[in-house]
């Protein structure tokens, strides 16, 4: 059995250019790994025919000497991205049988660069969740285990299938989306790198919408260098997306020098939470020391409105979800309920939405509809928008004072067991996003870098938050942190 699927994007690119392997061989290695990993629940729509066809085309392109960095690289695509002629369900029953006639801009950009789509990846329904337990396909499972314990762990959410697939070497990289931490939290739980770009850097066109002012696509990869390579391919202006930024995308890989001498790294006091596990506290302290040893200046900063971020997020995001999900009515596409004699259009809407949406999506749609209703719009939604503006200003003030990046933990814990939080108060699950939602509310770039293991042998990640549009600088700081942390652990194969 070939172990080509264990390569990073950078290693595979160099081997492909040198003629040491072919895109077809690389793709076949990944397809074999995927077929042997059904226990992980990561891939939900496999596309081996498309993969091999694209791999052959990539080989021809590489031989012709006209190949971008992603050419021939096998990747997984989160089920939130519409892919032409391939099921794109957003892990929801309401989109059962939906095969779009168009391709999302991000997946099209990757295809144009010669990347090979292996299939669609599991996720939380409509990207609503932090544990990949709300999917119509069933749970995605973390390839990592606690010590000698066989309990299945969450890979995080909502991009749980993407994280699981990359960590288990089923693909060399994957696309994810991040509305409140859905790239960075699963990356931290599975020991991989997850980059959420600045809002507007990646086109949202063709990505099933959750909360339009927060959603942002990004790469999930094995290393920071790979995030730079894939990020360069994914980002760029798109006239089809009115929020897409018309800014040039630099070659992020070329910016990875590892030199962060003189950079100011902020440590926000407000992220020191009551009851934070000692291991997370120590990891954060060690991360700051590593950056200091690499020549950065560590400064204490304050982001005073942080404590309001989670409540503001859980007003804004469900409000936008309620509005975005109104289109799933059984009229145009996807699931339609069977109607009884005498049922009219209202009954069709009600029955279709009751059958098609899962409990978490229904909960958020109801919260969102409530906060947008006439009597509560000002009390909740408008107030949350004002808080959001204050959170954004906190970051602007810190960056204006000369801080280049902010270091925080990525998650409040290591991966927890599937089912462990299912019966708890939903707010307990929402608290998983405590370190990540501020970045989405402020529209900033953020990256999760694996930095160590907890005492049970599970990966822990650190988050770096950067200035808007300065992903290159952020990736370079992350590159220095990655080099200092020296994280090379992999999950022991059990699947």
C-alpha positions in Angstrom: 0.0 0.0 0.0 1.4 3.4 -1.0 1.8 6.0 1.7 1.8 8.9 -0.8 -1.4 10.2 1.0 0.8 11.0 4.0 2.6 13.8 2.1 2.0 17.5 2.6 1.0 19.7 -0.3 4.6 21.1 -0.6 6.2 17.6 -0.6 3.7 16.3 -3.1 4.2 19.3 -5.4 7.9 18.8 -5.4 7.6 15.1 -6.1 5.2 15.7 -8.9 7.5 18.4 -10.5 10.5 16.1 -10.1 8.7 13.2 -11.8 9.1 11.0 -8.6 5.3 10.3 -8.6 2.2 11.2 -10.6 -1.1 12.8 -9.7 -2.8 9.6 -10.6 -0.7 7.6 -8.1 -1.2 10.2 -5.5 -5.0 10.2 -6.1 -5.2 6.4 -6.0 -3.3 6.4 -2.7 -5.9 8.8 -1.2 -8.9 6.9 -2.7 -7.6 3.6 -1.1 -7.2 5.4 2.2 -10.7 6.8 2.0 -12.3 3.4 1.2 -10.6 2.0 4.2 -11.7 4.8 6.5 -15.5 4.6 6.5 -15.4 4.3 10.4 -14.4 8.0 10.4 -17.5 9.2 8.6 -15.4 11.9 6.9 -16.3 11.5 3.2 -20.0 11.5 2.5 -20.1 11.7 -1.3 -17.1 10.0 -2.9 -16.2 11.0 -6.5 -13.4 8.6 -7.6 -14.3 9.0 -11.4 -14.0 12.8 -11.2 -10.8 12.5 -9.1 -9.0 10.2 -11.6 -10.1 12.2 -14.6 -8.7 15.4 -13.0 -5.5 13.6 -11.9 -4.8 12.5 -15.5 -5.4 16.1 -16.7 -3.1 17.4 -14.0 -0.3 15.0 -15.0 -0.6 16.2 -18.6 -0.4 19.8 -17.4 2.7 19.1 -15.2 4.5 17.4 -18.1 3.7 20.4 -20.3 5.5 22.6 -17.6 2.4 24.7 -17.1 1.3 23.8 -13.5 0.3 26.0 -10.6 1.3 24.8 -7.1 -2.0 23.0 -6.4 -1.9 21.1 -9.7 -2.4 17.3 -9.0 -3.0 17.8 -5.3 -5.9 15.6 -4.0 -8.3 17.6 -1.8 -11.6 17.1 0.0 -14.4 19.6 -0.4 -16.8 20.4 2.5 -20.4 19.6 1.7 -21.3 23.3 2.1 -19.6 24.1 -1.3 -21.8 23.6 -4.4 -20.1 21.3 -6.8 -21.6 20.9 -10.3 -23.4 17.6 -10.8 -22.3 16.3 -7.4 -24.6 16.1 -4.3 -24.2 19.3 -2.2 -26.5 18.9 0.8 -25.0 21.0 3.5 -25.4 17.8 5.6 -29.2 18.5 5.7 -32.2 16.4 4.9 -33.9 19.4 3.3 -31.4 19.4 0.4 -31.6 15.6 -0.2 -31.0 14.9 -3.9 -29.8 18.4 -4.7 -27.1 18.4 -7.4 -26.2 22.0 -8.4 -25.8 23.0 -12.0 -23.0 25.3 -11.0 -19.7 25.3 -9.1 -18.8 27.4 -6.1 -16.1 30.0 -6.9 -13.6 28.5 -4.4 -13.9 25.0 -5.7 -13.8 26.3 -9.2 -10.5 28.2 -8.4 -9.0 25.0 -7.0 -10.1 23.0 -10.1 -8.7 25.7 -12.4 -5.4 25.3 -10.6 -5.5 21.6 -11.3 -6.4 20.4 -7.7 -8.1 16.9 -7.7 -11.5 16.7 -5.9 -11.8 13.3 -4.1 -15.3 13.9 -2.8 -17.5 15.8 -0.4 -16.9 16.0 3.4 -19.1 15.6 6.4 -20.1 18.7 8.5 -22.7 19.9 10.9 -26.0 20.6 9.3 -25.9 24.0 7.5 -22.6 24.5 9.4 -24.5 24.9 12.7 -22.6 23.1 15.4 -19.2 22.6 17.2 -19.0 18.8 17.2 -20.2 17.4 13.9 -23.2 15.7 15.6 -26.0 17.6 13.7 -25.2 16.0 10.3 -27.9 14.1 8.4 -25.1 11.7 7.4 -24.3 10.8 11.1 -21.2 11.8 13.1 -17.8 12.5 11.7 -15.2 10.9 14.1 -11.9 12.2 15.3 -9.0 9.9 14.3 -7.4 10.7 17.6 -8.2 8.7 20.8 -7.6 9.4 24.5 -4.7 7.2 25.6 -5.9 3.6 25.6 -9.6 4.7 25.7 -11.7 3.5 22.7 -14.4 6.2 23.1 -15.1 8.1 19.9 -14.2 11.7 20.0 -15.6 14.7 18.1 -13.4 16.2 15.4 -15.0 19.5 16.1 -17.4 21.4 14.0 -18.8 22.5 11.7 -15.9 21.4 9.4 -15.5 18.1 11.3 -15.3 15.9 8.2 -12.6 18.2 6.7 -10.5 18.1 9.9 -10.9 14.3 10.3 -9.9 13.6 6.7 -6.8 15.8 6.8 -5.6 14.5 10.2 -6.1 10.9 9.0 -4.3 11.5 5.7 -7.3 10.7 3.6 -6.5 13.8 1.5 -3.6 16.2 1.5 -5.9 19.2 2.4 -9.5 20.2 2.5 -11.7 23.2 2.3 -13.6 24.5 5.4 -15.8 27.4 6.3 -15.7 29.4 9.4 -18.7 31.4 10.8 -17.7 31.4 14.5 -14.7 29.1 14.6 -15.7 26.2 12.3 -12.2 26.0 10.7 -10.0 26.8 13.7 -11.8 24.7 16.4 -11.8 21.4 14.4 -8.2 22.1 13.3 -7.2 22.4 17.0 -9.1 19.2 17.9 -7.4 17.2 15.3 -3.8 18.5 15.3 -3.9 20.3 11.9 -3.6 23.9 10.7 -6.8 25.9 9.9 -6.8 29.4 8.4 -9.8 31.7 8.4 -9.0 34.5 6.1 -10.2 38.2 6.4 -13.9 38.5 5.6 -14.1 39.2 1.9 -10.8 37.4 0.9 -12.5 34.2 -0.3 -15.6 34.4 -2.4 -18.8 33.1 -0.7 -20.5 32.6 -4.1 -21.8 29.0 -4.4 -21.3 28.3 -0.7 -24.6 27.4 1.1 -25.2 30.4 3.4 -25.5 30.2 7.2 -24.7 33.8 8.4 -23.7 35.9 5.4 -21.8 38.7 7.3 -19.7 36.1 9.2 -19.2 33.1 6.8 -15.7 32.8 5.3 -14.0 29.8 3.5 -10.4 28.8 4.2 -7.9 26.0 3.9 -7.4 23.1 6.3 -4.0 21.6 5.9 -1.2 19.6 7.6 1.2 22.5 7.8 1.4 26.3 7.7 3.3 26.2 4.4 0.4 24.1 2.9 -2.1 26.7 4.3 -0.2 29.4 2.5 -0.1 27.4 -0.8 -3.8 26.5 -0.8 -4.9 29.8 0.6 -3.2 31.6 -2.3 -5.2 29.4 -4.7 -8.6 29.9 -2.9 -8.5 33.7 -2.4 -9.1 36.5 -4.8 -11.7 38.9 -6.0 -15.0 37.6 -7.4 -17.5 40.0 -9.1 -20.3 37.4 -8.3 -19.9 38.1 -4.5 -20.7 41.7 -3.6 -18.7 41.4 -0.3 -15.6 40.1 -2.1 -12.6 42.4 -1.8 -10.9 43.7 -4.9 -7.4 43.3 -3.6 -4.4 41.5 -5.1 -3.5 38.2 -3.4 0.2 38.0 -2.7 2.2 34.7 -2.9 1.8 33.8 0.7 4.3 30.9 0.5 7.0 33.4 -0.6 6.4 35.4 2.6 7.3 32.5 4.9 10.7 33.5 6.2 10.1 32.6 9.8 11.7 35.9 10.8 9.4 37.7 13.3 12.1 39.8 15.0 10.6 43.0 16.4 7.0 41.9 15.8 4.6 42.8 18.6 2.4 40.0 19.8 -0.5 40.9 22.0 -1.8 38.7 24.9 -5.4 39.7 25.7 -6.2 39.7 29.4 -9.9 39.0 28.7 -9.2 35.5 27.3 -8.1 34.3 30.7 -11.3 32.5 31.5 -12.4 31.2 34.9 -12.0 27.5 35.0 -9.7 27.3 32.0 -7.8 24.0 32.2 -4.2 24.3 33.4 -3.0 22.6 30.2 -4.5 25.3 28.0 -3.1 28.0 30.3 0.4 26.5 30.1 0.2 26.0 26.4 -0.7 29.6 25.9 2.2 30.7 28.2 4.6 28.4 26.4 3.5 29.7 23.0 4.2 33.3 24.1 7.7 32.2 25.3 8.3 30.5 21.9 7.5 33.7 20.0 9.6 35.7 22.4 12.5 33.4 21.8 12.0 33.8 18.1 12.5 37.6 18.5 9.0 38.9 19.0 8.0 41.4 21.7 5.2 40.1 23.9 2.8 42.8 25.1 -0.3 42.6 27.4 -3.4 44.1 25.7 -7.0 44.6 26.5 -10.0 43.8 24.4 -12.7 45.0 26.8 -15.8 44.0 25.0 -14.8 40.3 24.6 -17.2 39.2 27.3 -20.1 40.3 25.1 -18.9 38.5 22.0 -20.6 35.1 22.5 -24.1 36.6 23.3 -23.8 39.0 20.4 -22.7 36.2 18.0 -25.7 34.0 19.1 -28.0 36.9 18.2 -26.5 37.9 14.9 -25.7 34.5 13.5 -29.2 33.0 14.1 -30.9 36.2 12.8 -29.0 35.8 9.5 -29.6 32.1 9.5 -33.4 32.6 9.9 -33.3 34.9 6.9 -31.0 32.7 4.7 -32.9 29.5 5.5 -36.3 30.9 4.5 -35.6 29.8 0.9 -35.9 26.1 1.9 -39.6 25.8 1.4 -40.1 22.7 -0.7 -41.1 24.7 -3.8 -37.9 24.9 -5.9 -35.4 22.2 -4.9 -34.6 19.6 -2.3 -37.0 17.8 -0.1 -40.8 18.3 -0.3 -43.1 16.7 2.3 -46.0 14.5 1.2 -49.2 16.4 1.6 -52.6 15.2 2.8 -55.9 15.8 1.0 -56.8 19.5 1.4 -53.4 20.7 2.5 -52.4 24.1 1.0 -49.1 25.9 0.5 -48.8 26.9 4.2 -49.1 23.2 5.2 -46.5 22.3 2.6 -44.0 24.9 4.0 -44.6 23.7 7.6 -44.4 20.0 6.9 -41.4 20.3 4.6 -39.4 22.4 7.0 -40.4 20.3 10.0 -39.2 17.1 8.2 -36.1 18.6 6.5 -34.4 20.5 9.2 -32.7 18.9 12.2 -33.2 20.1 15.9 -30.2 22.4 16.0 -31.1 24.2 12.8 -34.7 24.6 14.0 -33.5 26.0 17.3 -31.3 28.6 15.6 -34.0 29.5 13.0 -36.5 30.1 15.9 -34.0 32.2 17.9 -33.2 34.2 14.8 -36.9 34.7 13.9 -37.6 35.8 17.5 -34.7 38.4 17.6 -35.8 39.8 14.3 -39.5 40.1 15.2 -41.2 43.5 15.5 -41.1 43.8 19.3 -37.6 42.5 19.8 -35.6 43.8 16.8 -34.2 46.8 18.7 -33.8 45.0 22.0 -31.7 42.1 20.6 -30.6 42.4 17.0 -29.7 46.1 16.9 -28.1 45.9 20.3 -26.0 43.0 19.1 -24.9 44.9 16.0 -23.7 47.8 18.2 -21.8 45.4 20.4 -20.2 43.9 17.3 -19.0 47.4 16.3 -17.4 47.9 19.7 -15.7 44.5 19.4 -14.3 45.5 16.0 -13.1 48.8 17.5 -11.3 47.0 20.3 -9.2 45.2 17.7 -8.6 48.3 15.6 -7.3 50.2 18.7 -4.9 47.4 19.5 -3.6 47.2 15.9 -3.3 51.0 15.8 -1.1 50.8 18.9 1.4 48.8 16.9 0.4 45.2 17.7 1.1 42.9 14.7 -0.8 39.7 15.9 -2.7 38.4 18.9 -2.0 35.1 20.5 -4.8 33.2 22.3 -5.8 29.6 22.9 -7.9 28.1 20.0 -10.3 26.1 22.2 -11.2 25.9 25.9 -10.4 22.2 26.0 -9.1 19.2 23.9 -11.6 17.2 21.8 -14.5 15.8 23.9 -16.4 12.5 23.4 -19.2 12.3 20.9 -22.4 12.3 22.8 -20.8 13.8 25.9 -22.4 17.2 25.4 -25.5 16.1 23.4 -27.8 16.1 26.5 -26.2 19.2 28.1 -27.6 22.7 27.8 -27.0 23.9 24.2 -25.2 26.9 25.7 -22.5 24.6 27.0 -21.8 23.6 23.4 -21.9 27.2 22.2 -19.1 28.0 24.8 -16.7 26.0 22.6 -16.6 29.0 20.3 -15.6 31.4 23.1 -12.0 32.1 21.7 -13.0 32.2 18.0 -16.3 34.1 17.5 -14.7 37.6 18.1 -12.5 37.1 15.0 -15.7 36.5 12.8 -17.5 39.4 14.4 -14.6 41.7 13.6 -14.0 40.1 10.1 -10.3 39.5 10.9 -8.0 36.7 9.8 -7.2 33.9 12.3 -5.2 30.7 12.2 -5.1 27.7 14.5 -1.7 26.0 14.8 -1.2 22.6 16.6 1.2 23.3 19.5 1.2 20.3 21.9 -0.6 17.4 23.4 -2.7 17.2 26.6 -2.0 14.6 29.3 -4.4 12.2 27.5 -2.4 12.5 24.3 -4.8 14.7 22.5 -3.7 17.7 20.3 -4.1 21.3 21.5 -4.0 24.3 19.3 -3.0 28.0 19.6 -4.7 30.8 17.7 -3.1 33.8 16.1 -5.3 36.7 15.1 -3.9 39.1 12.4 -4.5 42.5 11.0 -7.2 42.7 8.2 -5.8 41.7 4.7 -2.4 40.7 6.2 -2.7 36.9 5.9 0.9 36.8 4.7 2.2 38.4 7.9 -0.1 36.2 10.0 1.0 33.0 8.2 4.7 34.0 8.7 4.1 34.4 12.5 2.2 31.1 12.5 5.2 29.5 10.6 7.6 30.7 13.3 5.2 29.3 16.0 4.9 26.0 14.2 8.7 25.7 13.9 9.2 26.4 17.6 6.4 24.1 18.8 7.7 21.3 16.6 4.4 19.4 16.6 4.8 16.2 14.6 2.4 13.8 16.4 -0.1 11.8 14.4 -3.1 9.8 15.5 -2.5 6.0 16.0 -4.4 4.2 13.3 -7.4 2.3 14.6 -9.9 2.7 11.8 
